[in-house]
Amino acid sequence: MAIPISKSLTKGTIMKNCSRVVLLVMLMLTMGCAGTSPYMHKATMVEQPTPDKALVYFMRPSGLGFAIHFQIWDSYHLIGLSQAKSFFAYECEPGKHLFIGRAENKRVVDADLEAGKSYYVITQVKMGAWRARMAFIPVTRSSIFWNKVEQYKKTLNFLEPTEQSLAEWQSKRKSDIKMEISKIISYVHTPEGEKYVVALRKEDGR
């Protein structure tokens, strides 16, 4: 005997599945595209950090979800956007940093950096309910990306933040952003939130 299924449930399930299929098709069609925005611009690649600073490259080799740009924060400071088939460099003080990625979801890199060294973080794209979601992969010596990042430097677009545009965007949303970032930082220090945190350590630099 067939089990009866409510019409509303059937309709809702069909709509949900259709939405996912449409999103997947759209993402697949844009896999070869690079992202653009007024907040980042092409520039000459930064090769090495200054001796008293650390340099972190955020690389997004995939063209999937090219229209979605992931915000990358150093705690409360917006440092750039992760765009498809592009990467950018962030020179900062050595020591502890909490890098936060904001998309449909939130991800965090707990970093401890050494002066004079370069570090790499891969931004991956996954299909979300309605938008592309992100994941952070720190490039450690055991990572499959360890020997790939030099090739990425040759094939991806190197971008720099348009500092004034980023500052104006952040200034307009200062109170809301501070509240949200504070919640993220508090959450990732809980047992439940720790699973969304990955580590980048001094020995991962080169």
N, C-alpha and C positions, 0 to 999 in steps of 0.2 A: 504494500500500500504506500502510495506517495505521501510524503509529509507535507501538509499545507504550509505555504509561506505567505505572509502578509504582503499585500501589494505595496504598501509604503516601504517595507523593508527591502523588497525586491528593487523598487525604484531607487531607493537611497543607495543600495549596494552598486547598482548599475551606474548611477551618477558618479559615485566615488571612483569606481574602476575606470570609467571613461576619462575622468579628470586626470588620473594617474597616467593613462595611456597617452593622452594629449601632451602632458608635461614631458613624458619620456621622449616622445617623438620630437618635440621642440628642442629638447636638450641635445638629442642625437644630431639634429640638423645643424646645430651651432657648434659642434665639436671642433671644427677647424677655424673658428673665428677668435680674434683677439678682442679684448675689451678696451673701451675708451671712456674717458670721463674728463670733465673740466678740473678735477681735483688732482690729476696726475698728468705728467707730460714726459715725452721721451727726452733722454739725456745721455751724456757720456757716462759709461759705467764706472763706478767707484771700485778700484781694484784692491786696495789695501786700507786697513784702518791706520790712523795715526798711532804712534807708539803708546800713548797713554789712554787710548780708547779701545773699545771692542766694536766689531762690525757684524751685523746680523742681516743676512739676505733672506727675504721672504719670497719664495718662488712658487708660481702656480703654472706648471707646464701644460695642463689640460685646457682645451678650448671649450669644454663642457660648461653650459650655463654662462656664456660669455657676457650676457647682459647684467648679470648679478655681480656686484663688486663687494667683497668682504672687507669690512672695516678692521684695521689692525691697531690696537692700542697698547701703549706701555703704561699700564695702570690707567691713570686719568688723562693721559696725553695721547691724542690721535696722531699716529705717526705715518699713516698711509693707507691706501686701498690695495687689496690683493685682486688683481685683474687677470683675466684669462690670457694664457700664453705670454705672461709678463712676470717681471720680478723687480723688487726695489731693495735698496740697502738702507739700513738704519745704524748710524754711528752713535754710540752711547757710552756712558760711564761703565767701567767694569763693575762686577759685583752682581747683586740680585736684581732681577726684573721679573715682572709678571706681564707677559704678553697675552692680550685678550683678543680673540677673533669674534666679531659680531656679525651674524647672518640671521637666518631663521632660527638657528641654534647658536649656542655660545661654546667656545672652546678656549683653553688656556695653556700656555707654555710657562712652566716655572723654570726660569733660566738663571744660571750662575755663570757669569762671563769673565774671561781673563783679558787683560789689556794686551793690545797688539795682535789679537787673534780674530779670525773670521769664523762665523757660525752660519748654519743654513737651516731653514725651516721650510718644509714643503706644505703648501696649502692644497688639500684635495677637495674635490667637489663630489657631493652625493645628492641623489634625488630626495627632496623633502615632500611634504604633503602638498604644498603649493609653489614653493620656491626651492632653489638649490640650497643644500646645506653644506657645511664645511667640516673639515677635519684637519688637525695639525699633525705633521710628522716631523719631529726633530731629526736632523741628519746626524746620527751617531756613527761611530766607526763600524758598527755591525749592521748598519742600515743598507738596504739595497740601493739607496740613492747616493751613497758615499762617493762612488766613482762617476755618478751621472751629472753632478752639479756643474762641473766644468763645461760639459757639453751644453747644458742649459744656458750657460752664460753666452754661448755663441748663437743659440737658436731662438731664445726668448727676447722679447722687447725689454730693455732696461728703462725703468721709469723713475722719476723723482716726484715727490709731492709738490703741488702748487701751494706753498706754505700759506699765502694770504687767503686763498679760497678755503683751505682746511680750517684755518683759524677762525674765519668768519662763520663757517658752518658750525663749528664747535661752540662759538660764543653765543649764537642764537639759541642753542639748546643746552646751555651750561648747567642749569639746575637739574633738568630732567636726566641728562647724561650722567652727572655726578651721582644721582640717586641710583640709576641703573647699574653703573659700574660698581658702586659700593655693594649692591645686592649680589652681583656676580662674585666679587672678591670674598664676601662673607660666605656665600654658598659653596665655593670651591674649597673652602677650608673645613667643610663638614664631611663626615664619612660618606654621605650620598654624593656630594659634589666632587670628591677627590677623583672619581673615575673619569671625569672630563678633563683632567690635568695630565699633561705629559712633561717630561723633564729634559732640559738641555743643560749639560754640565761643562765645567771648565775644560775637561779632557776631550770634549767634542769639537773644540776649536782646532784650527789648522793655520 
